């Protein structure tokens, strides 16, 4: 059988378990022998401890689907249903097993993560605009919402970082322009991580959340800030590097959030652009092979 069929069969047989002891059988396509144009068979022993069942395995390759069944050796098939059976259209098997699937899934997950980050950045921007326009003379609910918005952004930033590191980077290119964008993002991410860590420990941000800034009355503006001293015990990573991008003794929250979001957005755009350039043909092939006609009479 060709490599594509092997890939589909291995995907079909993933997580197939012994009907007696529920041990995964781990049947591989290269164990099968071709018995006819469409049928492949094998003998397979259950690997479970204290389970001595031997299986007669059969896979039938139809135009649009794969069919699998396995009977305990010696069972007369016509007299009873198969002990184990599984059937799947080839379309989902193609999608699940194609080499570029993890790349396209990673790209979709990264796009969703940056969309969530953007939503939380916009909520915080709206609160910041209210403070700029109307001042800090707001009710308690408003100030609680501001703290909640800061918390939600830092939580979304944490999720973005987790998705980036665990689900995306292993499957997308990571050198060249991507490396530069990643380094910029990491620098901006340190302050956001510190805000999140403080919030985790205290369930809120410092009470001096809103400050007047500016050396003169004419130069004064109202914004959302956090004193750096309040965060000293919560610096992640290198303590000296964490707040390196910050000028002065206060963190301008909206400024740091905007810088962080811009760095994250640039990283996403760069990764997707490079991936599209490097894998365009494979992605097009993936879309083509996962588009099958309706089953019809199958």
C-alpha positions as CSV (number, residue, x, y, z in Angstrom):
1,X,0.0,0.0,0.0
2,X,1.2,3.6,-0.6
3,X,2.2,6.0,2.1
4,X,-1.1,7.9,2.0
5,X,-3.2,4.8,2.6
6,X,-0.9,3.8,5.5
7,X,-1.4,7.2,7.0
8,X,-5.1,6.9,6.8
9,X,-5.2,3.4,8.2
10,X,-3.0,4.3,11.1
11,X,-5.3,7.2,11.9
12,X,-8.3,5.0,11.7
13,X,-6.8,2.5,14.1
14,X,-5.6,5.0,16.6
15,X,-7.1,4.4,20.1
16,X,-8.6,1.0,19.1
17,X,-9.0,-1.0,22.3
18,X,-9.2,-4.7,23.2
19,X,-12.9,-5.6,23.8
20,X,-11.9,-7.7,26.8
21,X,-9.3,-5.7,28.8
22,X,-9.6,-2.3,27.1
23,X,-5.8,-2.1,26.4
24,X,-5.0,-0.1,23.3
25,X,-4.1,-2.6,20.5
26,X,-1.6,-0.4,18.7
27,X,-2.3,-2.0,15.3
28,X,-0.1,-0.5,12.5
29,X,-0.7,-0.4,8.8
30,X,2.6,-2.0,8.1
31,X,1.4,-5.2,9.8
32,X,-1.3,-5.7,7.2
33,X,-1.0,-8.0,4.2
34,X,-3.0,-7.4,1.1
35,X,-5.5,-10.2,0.5
36,X,-7.4,-8.6,-2.4
37,X,-7.6,-5.3,-4.3
38,X,-9.4,-3.7,-1.4
39,X,-8.9,-5.9,1.7
40,X,-5.9,-6.1,4.0
41,X,-5.6,-8.5,7.0
42,X,-3.3,-9.4,9.9
43,X,-3.1,-11.4,13.1
44,X,-2.5,-9.3,16.2
45,X,-2.0,-10.2,19.8
46,X,-3.5,-8.0,22.5
47,X,-0.5,-6.5,24.4
48,X,-2.5,-6.2,27.7
49,X,-1.2,-7.9,30.8
50,X,-2.8,-11.3,31.4
51,X,-4.8,-11.0,28.2
52,X,-4.2,-13.7,25.7
53,X,-6.7,-12.8,23.0
54,X,-5.4,-13.1,19.4
55,X,-7.3,-11.1,16.8
56,X,-8.0,-11.6,13.1
57,X,-7.8,-8.0,11.8
58,X,-9.4,-6.9,8.6
59,X,-9.3,-3.5,6.8
60,X,-11.4,-2.7,3.7
61,X,-10.4,0.2,1.5
62,X,-13.4,1.6,-0.2
63,X,-13.4,4.7,-2.5
64,X,-14.6,7.1,0.1
65,X,-14.2,5.2,3.4
66,X,-12.2,2.8,5.4
67,X,-13.8,-0.1,7.3
68,X,-12.0,-2.0,10.1
69,X,-13.1,-5.0,12.2
70,X,-11.3,-7.5,14.4
71,X,-12.6,-10.8,15.8
72,X,-11.1,-13.0,18.4
73,X,-9.2,-15.7,16.5
74,X,-11.4,-18.7,15.7
75,X,-14.7,-16.7,15.8
76,X,-16.9,-17.5,12.9
77,X,-17.6,-14.0,11.4
78,X,-21.0,-14.8,9.7
79,X,-22.5,-16.0,13.0
80,X,-22.0,-12.8,15.0
81,X,-21.0,-9.2,14.7
82,X,-17.3,-8.3,14.8
83,X,-15.8,-8.0,18.3
84,X,-14.4,-4.6,17.4
85,X,-15.4,-2.5,14.4
86,X,-14.7,1.0,13.2
87,X,-15.6,2.9,10.0
88,X,-14.7,6.4,8.8
89,X,-15.0,8.5,5.7
90,X,-11.6,9.3,4.3
91,X,-12.2,13.1,4.4
92,X,-11.8,13.4,8.2
93,X,-8.9,10.9,8.2
94,X,-7.2,12.9,5.5
95,X,-7.6,16.0,7.6
96,X,-6.4,14.4,10.8
97,X,-3.4,12.6,9.3
98,X,-2.1,15.1,6.8
99,X,1.4,16.4,7.6
100,X,0.3,20.0,7.4
101,X,-2.8,19.6,9.6
102,X,-0.9,20.6,12.8
103,X,0.4,23.7,11.1
104,X,-3.1,24.8,9.9
105,X,-4.6,24.0,13.3
106,X,-1.8,26.0,15.0
107,X,-2.4,29.0,12.7
108,X,-6.2,28.9,13.5
109,X,-5.5,28.7,17.3
110,X,-3.0,31.6,17.1
111,X,-5.6,33.7,15.2
112,X,-8.2,33.0,17.9
113,X,-5.8,33.8,20.7
114,X,-4.9,37.2,19.3
115,X,-8.6,37.9,18.7
116,X,-9.3,37.3,22.4
117,X,-6.4,39.5,23.4
118,X,-7.7,42.3,21.2
119,X,-11.1,42.1,22.7
120,X,-9.7,42.5,26.2
121,X,-7.4,45.3,25.1
122,X,-10.4,47.2,23.6
123,X,-12.3,46.8,26.9
124,X,-9.4,48.3,28.8
125,X,-9.1,51.1,26.2
126,X,-12.7,52.0,26.7
127,X,-12.2,52.3,30.5
128,X,-9.0,54.4,29.9
129,X,-10.9,56.7,27.6
130,X,-13.6,57.2,30.2
131,X,-11.0,58.2,32.8
132,X,-9.4,60.6,30.3
133,X,-12.7,62.2,29.5
134,X,-14.5,62.2,32.8
135,X,-11.7,61.8,35.4
136,X,-11.4,59.4,38.3
137,X,-14.6,60.6,40.0
138,X,-16.4,57.4,39.1
139,X,-18.4,55.1,41.3
140,X,-16.9,52.0,42.9
141,X,-18.4,49.7,40.3
142,X,-16.4,51.5,37.6
143,X,-13.1,51.2,39.5
144,X,-13.8,47.5,40.1
145,X,-14.5,47.0,36.4
146,X,-11.2,48.7,35.6
147,X,-9.3,46.3,37.8
148,X,-11.2,43.4,36.3
149,X,-10.4,44.6,32.8
150,X,-6.7,44.8,33.7
151,X,-6.9,41.3,35.2
152,X,-8.7,39.9,32.1
153,X,-6.1,41.3,29.8
154,X,-3.2,39.8,31.7
155,X,-5.1,36.5,31.9
156,X,-5.6,36.6,28.1
157,X,-2.0,37.4,27.7
158,X,-1.0,34.4,29.7
159,X,-3.3,32.2,27.6
160,X,-1.8,33.7,24.5
161,X,1.8,32.9,25.7
162,X,0.8,29.3,26.6
163,X,-0.8,28.7,23.2
164,X,2.2,30.3,21.5
165,X,4.7,28.1,23.3
166,X,3.0,24.8,23.5
167,X,0.6,24.6,20.5
168,X,2.0,27.0,17.9
169,X,5.8,27.3,17.9
170,X,6.5,23.6,17.5
171,X,4.5,23.6,14.1
172,X,5.3,27.0,12.6
173,X,8.7,28.5,11.5
174,X,10.6,30.2,14.2
175,X,13.7,31.8,12.6
176,X,14.5,35.0,10.7
177,X,12.0,37.7,11.0
178,X,9.9,35.5,13.4
179,X,12.8,35.5,15.8
180,X,13.1,39.3,15.8
181,X,9.3,39.6,16.4
182,X,9.4,37.1,19.2
183,X,12.2,38.9,21.0
184,X,10.2,42.2,20.9
185,X,7.2,40.4,22.2
186,X,9.1,38.8,25.1
187,X,10.4,42.2,26.2
188,X,7.0,43.6,26.3
189,X,5.5,40.5,27.9
190,X,7.6,40.8,31.1
191,X,5.6,43.7,32.6
192,X,2.3,42.1,31.7
193,X,3.4,38.9,33.4
194,X,4.4,40.8,36.6
195,X,0.9,42.5,36.7
196,X,-0.7,39.1,36.3
197,X,1.4,37.5,39.0
198,X,0.6,40.3,41.4
199,X,-3.1,39.9,40.6
200,X,-3.0,36.1,41.2
201,X,-1.5,36.6,44.7
202,X,-3.7,39.5,45.8
203,X,-6.8,38.9,43.8
204,X,-6.6,42.6,42.6
205,X,-4.1,45.2,41.5
206,X,-2.7,47.8,43.9
207,X,-5.3,50.1,45.4
208,X,-3.4,53.1,43.9
209,X,-4.5,52.1,40.5
210,X,-5.2,55.5,39.2
211,X,-2.7,58.4,39.5
212,X,-2.3,61.9,38.1
213,X,0.9,62.1,36.0
214,X,2.7,65.2,34.8
215,X,5.2,67.7,36.2
216,X,2.9,70.8,35.8
217,X,-0.9,71.4,35.9
218,X,-1.0,72.0,32.2
219,X,1.0,68.8,31.6
220,X,-1.1,66.6,33.9
221,X,-3.1,63.7,32.5
222,X,-5.2,61.0,34.1
223,X,-4.3,57.5,33.3
224,X,-4.2,54.0,34.8
225,X,-0.9,53.3,36.6
226,X,0.6,50.9,39.1
227,X,3.6,51.7,41.3
228,X,6.6,49.6,40.3
229,X,7.5,49.2,44.0
230,X,4.3,47.3,44.6
231,X,5.3,44.7,42.1
232,X,8.9,44.2,43.1
233,X,8.2,40.8,44.6
234,X,6.4,39.5,41.6
235,X,8.9,40.0,38.8
236,X,8.9,36.9,36.6
237,X,12.1,35.6,35.1
238,X,15.2,37.9,35.4
239,X,14.4,40.5,38.1
240,X,16.6,43.1,36.4
241,X,15.1,42.6,32.9
242,X,11.4,42.4,33.9
243,X,10.8,46.2,34.1
244,X,13.6,47.3,31.8
245,X,11.2,48.9,29.3
246,X,9.5,51.0,32.0
247,X,10.6,54.7,32.5
248,X,10.0,56.2,36.0
249,X,8.6,54.6,39.1
250,X,5.1,53.8,37.8
251,X,3.8,51.5,35.1
252,X,1.4,53.2,32.8
253,X,-0.9,50.3,32.3
254,X,-2.6,51.4,29.1
255,X,0.7,52.2,27.5
256,X,2.2,48.8,28.4
257,X,-0.9,47.0,27.3
258,X,-0.9,48.7,24.0
259,X,2.8,48.0,23.5
260,X,2.2,44.4,24.5
261,X,-0.7,43.9,22.1
262,X,1.1,45.6,19.2
263,X,4.1,43.2,19.8
264,X,1.8,40.2,20.0
265,X,-0.1,41.2,16.9
266,X,3.1,41.8,15.0
267,X,4.4,38.4,16.0
268,X,1.2,36.7,14.8
269,X,1.2,38.5,11.5
270,X,4.9,37.6,11.0
271,X,4.4,34.0,11.8
272,X,1.4,33.6,9.6
273,X,3.1,35.4,6.7
274,X,6.2,33.3,6.8
275,X,4.2,30.1,7.2
276,X,2.1,31.0,4.2
277,X,5.2,31.7,2.1
278,X,7.0,28.5,3.1
279,X,4.0,26.1,3.1
280,X,1.6,27.5,0.6
281,X,1.8,24.5,-1.8
282,X,1.3,22.0,1.1
283,X,-1.6,23.9,2.5
284,X,-3.3,24.1,-0.9
285,X,-2.8,20.3,-1.2
286,X,-4.2,19.8,2.3
287,X,-7.3,21.7,1.4
288,X,-7.7,19.7,-1.8
289,X,-7.3,16.3,-0.3
290,X,-9.7,17.0,2.5
291,X,-12.5,18.0,0.1
292,X,-14.4,14.8,-0.8
293,X,-17.8,14.4,-2.5
294,X,-20.8,13.1,-0.7
295,X,-20.9,9.5,0.3
296,X,-23.6,8.6,-2.2
297,X,-24.1,4.9,-2.1
298,X,-21.2,4.1,0.2
